[in-house]
Amino acid sequence: MGAGAYVGRVGGLSVALGIGAAIVMGAGSAAADDDAGSSSATTSSVSSSASSGEASSTRSKSRETRDSADDSDTDDDDASERDAPEPERDADEDDSDVADEVEDVKDRDHEAPVEEAEEPADEPEVVVAEEQPAEVVDEEPLVAEAAPVVAEQTPPATETATEAETEPAEPVEVVTTELSTVTTEEAADDTEAPVAPAVTSLVMSLVAAGRELTAESDAEQGTSLAVAAAEQYPIPTDVEIIEWTPPLEWLQRIPVLGPLVVTPLVGLAHVIPFVGDVIHPVIGFPIDHRAPAGTPAPRSLLVRSFDGAKIFVNFMPAEGLEAGEQAPTVLSGSGLGLPGSTTLELEVDSFLPNDVIGIGALRGAGYNVVTWDPRGEWRSDGRMQLQSPDFEGRDVSHIISYLATLPEVALDGVNDPKLGMVGASYGGGIQLATAAIDHRIDAIVPTIAWNSLTEVLFPDESVRSGWGTLLSAVLVATLSRPNERILPAAIVGILTGQVAQSDLDLLNDRGYADQIGDITAPTLLIQGTVDTLFTLGQSDANALALIEAGTTTKVLWYCGGHGTCLSDFNDGEVVIGRTLDWLNRYVKGQDVDTGPQFEWVDQNGDWFSSDSYPAPESMTSVTAVRTDRRTIAYIPFLGGSGPNPLVITRGLVPALLGVPSATWAFNAVNLQVPDATETTHIVGAPELTLTYSGNGNAEHVYAQIVDDRTGLVLGNHITPIPVELDGQTRTVTIPMEQIAHTLAPGQSVTVQVVTSAFNFLNFYSFGAITVEGMSVRLPTLAAEQAVAAA
């Protein structure tokens, strides 16, 4: 998800590269070989048929699909290719080959067909078979997220009256096949005795952990990828799992020494950000030695997805869950470059403590929690496709079907867990991608997610090089395996300022923007006012599509995200509290007040709300006009916008997030807005009109708004504006990045037009531009529409 690394840009970005490299090098002593790690692999094939009349919650899980006639010609043209016989493919082959098979099925019905229940078949026979050792292919690493008010839904009735409980559903049929241990002689020895030397084994393991690819052919799945891609992605009912035994877990079972020394050390490792998650596949979860037999315990396993790729999954039962008890479940997605979190006890996210609810808080609230390594990262197979519904979305759909077979998981119906999703950034995007194709999800809370990666990374044909470099550095440093076209396209974009149409088409094809309207799960969209990557406009696009589709939607803007909150008014209380409220209402079915449809915080830390989204604008807006001419030259770095040195004082992670920020610039054309005469709430996207002329090869200028009282750029945002410098006078009108700002009487802001910005750095633009006139309109809210929070 991003643009490529540019080796000529060191400075602050070298910090990110250095840290990433140090983490990878240091983590080399943390994992063990895949084969050695699984002393006994067990595979379960899960099958179920759901009656069309079954339902166990009051929410609607289906919606008529939109017309796909526009793509019918394309589908016909490619039909012969899809129907052609396909040779067997190893699962470690490039997922881009799979992409060719799914490109012609973007417009489709995401609703899983519901079949009539069949009579139970004869009791399946338990078959014991040996599986040939899977070939482990060591792949070469790649180098380089005013509409009508949607009324609150009546909380679902308690499940004591649901049909799923009053009428026994057909049980899920489970056939267990014991597989032979897939190891070499050396690996078998590793599972029976301590690893020696330990460091060497762990280094070998971590490398294998991030690189293992399966070698089973598609024929073993019972259907070819071409056939699967041509179908409408029905809900998977046949899910194969492979149990995972951490190679060093046995150390915790050593009498006396294990419970008193080893287990506490394992628990300590799991609260260290990132480190515990990396070494978790080797050491396992801390064992509760005092738990009664049969008590649900955390565990890890591999779920085989639609194309044979194995996805590494962690299941952590709700706190205090006893044998025979069930709980609703929450899927928590990880950020880009991060493995699935295994921090059992942390109340907040270890990387974004004020942005995302932690596993410990969810478990304490009575939820099972599931995390996983996304496709193409860490222990999971395949190539990263940037949270595509066709790939990562289907991976999660298989995980959901697996969860439906667990005795600890509460169900809405057959093959339908009582389920919610949370997660930020990359973990926010996967919620939208999955909920668009799998309507078993009861509620989602996408935090700082995106709508269109094309608009994020290449807004108005510019290149967001600051974030692109950081994101590419993350992919390289963590040995991620993205689609092979992503990083080269990013590098070319940063070095030349150009991107091929075929690469833009790839981003669009892997996106979910045109499928947002298919989501039926109640959605709480949380977005950061200072997020300089996935800006407020991305959340706005998602919200408008959901509201238009009739999906229950709430929008929350807070001071955080991919950026640095310089106001110091974010303690996470509102974000985490609203997240739990949303889950408790729409997953548990509790009578919980989730608040107004739209809530936001301003630069002073004051919370406001509106009963509708977007909030209705005032009849009068704030405007300003400049008519005198001024010429400014294109000078990289010097005199332009950003980065803000204040972010360095906020700590390492905030500093890295704040590197692509904006600051007041002196090589700028300024337009001061008149002082406010009364309290004024500026909420939404300001509109800028620019009349200009000039000469040169530059294709953009950039606009930002500065708070005259503090000197800070509103939201740290800067907007690229496309220009043509051919000597002709032209006029362009463009919406700027959305903001949330309050002006007290006597306060004002200044609009700046600049020729360089740190988040859009380039060395290939030159020339000069003359601003002949400019005007701005600031969106303001009527006083009665901005209700202060109690």
Salt bridges, closest charged atoms under 4 A:
ASP34 OD1 - ARG379 NH2 2.02
GLU86 OE2 - ARG89 NH2 2.21
GLU93 OE1 - ARG89 NE 3.07
ASP94 OD1 - ARG383 NE 2.90
ASP95 OD2 - ARG375 NH1 2.45
GLU101 OE2 - ARG89 NH2 3.23
ASP104 OD2 - ARG82 NH1 3.56
GLU111 OE1 - HIS439 ND1 2.50
ASP138 OD1 - ARG211 NH2 3.94
GLU139 OE2 - ARG383 NH2 2.61
GLU152 OE1 - ARG585 NE 3.40
GLU159 OE2 - LYS418 NZ 2.96
GLU212 OE2 - LYS310 NZ 3.02
GLU216 OE1 - ARG304 NH1 3.09
ASP218 OD2 - ARG89 NH1 3.27
GLU240 OE1 - ARG304 NE 2.90
GLU249 OE1 - ARG253 NH2 3.82
ASP307 OD2 - ARG375 NH1 2.91
GLU345 OE2 - ARG363 NH1 3.85
ASP390 OD2 - LYS106 NZ 2.81
ASP390 OD1 - ARG108 NH2 2.51
ASP395 OD1 - ARG375 NH2 2.82
GLU408 OE2 - ARG299 NH1 2.79
ASP412 OD2 - ARG59 NH2 3.33
ASP412 OD2 - LYS61 NZ 3.88
ASP412 OD1 - LYS418 NZ 2.88
ASP416 OD2 - ARG59 NH2 3.94
ASP416 OD2 - LYS61 NZ 2.39
ASP438 OD2 - ARG440 NH2 2.71
ASP442 OD1 - ARG59 NH2 2.39
ASP442 OD1 - LYS61 NZ 3.95
ASP503 OD1 - ARG485 NH2 3.61
ASP509 OD2 - ARG510 NH1 2.42
ASP518 OD1 - ARG66 NH1 3.68
ASP518 OD2 - HIS110 NE2 3.31
ASP531 OD2 - HIS562 ND1 2.77
ASP568 OD1 - ARG650 NH1 2.67
ASP581 OD2 - ARG578 NH1 3.55
GLU599 OE1 - LYS554 NZ 2.66
GLU599 OE1 - ARG578 NE 2.71
GLU617 OE1 - ARG777 NH1 3.34
ASP628 OD1 - ARG626 NE 2.94
ASP707 OD2 - HIS741 NE2 3.43
GLU724 OE1 - ARG730 NH2 3.69
ASP726 OD2 - ARG730 NH2 2.36
GLU772 OE2 - ARG629 NH1 3.40
